[in-house]
Amino acid sequence: MNSKIKAAGGLVIKDDKILFINKNGKWDLPKGKMEPGVNKRNTAIIEISEETGLPENQLSILKKLIPTHHKKQIEGKIIEKKTYWYLVEFKGDFTAPLVPDQDEGITECRWFYFDELMLVLEESHERIRYLLDYFLNMPFYKKNRPQLFSA
């Protein structure tokens, strides 16, 4: 019997950078399991804050992105995980400390420039590469890139 998990997270941007977490040796995006009574959008903000240390009140959802799906095996059971993703803007400044949630296997949080993405994506999950490709090719990004990334 398969179990299903629903999660939510964010592609967090600030100026011309994207925030990544290093979790279990792979570059990933902050996300977490949805709890009963908490909607997708709130879950995304809560999990980004918990996994990176960024204050919730400085995170603002700009747009809903596509969900990703993957399966993994835990203790002999196949788990299907669906993650709802949002484009999130960090409204604070880069001096805000990044605090990796080590209890979740996160060893580092780091802002990467867009021109560094190829190096990061080589060490990430396929679903993260898919999500970034979707984001970079969506009309919203192409139309708003000058406003989003005017440093």
N, C-alpha and C positions, 0 to 999 in steps of 0.2 A: 504494500500500500504506500502510495506517495503522500508526503505531507507538503503543504503549501505555506510559504512565508510571503508576506507582503512587506515591502520596505519603501522608504522614500529618502531622497538625498538631493544634493545640489552640485551643479557646476558653478563654483563661486568665482566671480570676476571682480577685479579692482583695477581701474585704469587699463593697462595693457598686459595684465597678468591673470593667470588662472591658479587657483589653489589646489594642490594635490596633497594626499596623505600617502605615506609609505606604510602599508599594512601587510604583515606577513611576507615581507620581501618584494612586494609589487607596488607600483604607483597606482593609486586608486583615487576615487572621489569620495568625500564624506557622505555617509548614508547610514540608515539603521532601520531596524524592525519597527513596524507600526504597532502601537499598543492600542488595546481596546479604548474606544472613546476619543482617540486623537486622530484628526484628519490628516490627509497626505501632506498638505502644505505645512501644517504645524509640525508634523513629524520631521520633515526635511529641515526646517529651521532648528528645531531642538537637537537633532542628530549632528548637524554641522557644528553647532556650538559645543556639544559634548565631545566630539571627536577632535576639534581643533582649538578650543578655548576662545574662539571669537564670540563676543557678546551677541545674544539673540537680537537685542534691540538695534544692532547695527547691520543686520542682515535683512535684505529686502528682495522678495521674489519679483522678478521681471517678467518671466514667461514660463509656461509649462513646456517641457520637452517630451520626447518620446520615452516610453518605458522600455526597460530591458528585461530579458528573461534568461535564466540559466538554471542548470541542475547541478547538484553536488551530493555526494554521499557522506552521511554522518552516521556513525555507529551502525552501518549496514542498511540504513534507510536512505532512499533517494528523496531529496528535498528539492522542490521546485520553488525558485525564488523570483518574484516579480518586483522590480524596483521602479518606482515612479520618480522621474527626475524633473528638476526645475533649474532654470537659469536664475542665479541669485547674485545680487550685487552686495559687496561689502562696502558699507558707507563710512567705516572708520578709516584710520590711516595705517600705513605699514608698520608703525611703531608698536601697534597692538601685539602683545605677545601671542605666539602660536604655542599651544600646549597639547602635544599629542596624547591621546587617551591610551596609555600603555596597557590598561586592562583589556583593551580590545585588539591588542597586537599592533598598535600604531606606534612606530618608532620615530617618525618625522612628519612634520607638516611644512610645506614649502611653496612659496609663490614662484611660478615659472612664467617667463615671457613667452609670448606666442611663438617666437622664432626658436624656442627651445623644445617645443612640443614633440618633435620627431624623436629626440633622445628619451624623453619621458615615456612616450607611447610604446617604445620598444620594450619597456619593462612594465607593461600594464596588461590588464586583461583585455581580450578581444572586444567584450561588450563596452569597455571604456573607449577604445579606439572607434567603435561604431558610433557611440554617443557624440564624441568630439567631431567626427566627420559630419554627422547630421547637423550639429550646431554650426559648424563653419560654413556649411552650404545652405543654411536656411535663409530665406529672404530677410527675416528680422535682423540677422547678424550683418548681412551685406548692406542693408539699408542704414542700420544704426552704428556700424563700426566706428565712424568718425566721432560720434558722440560718446560711445561706450569707452573708447580707448584713447581719448585725447589727454595725454599726460602733460 
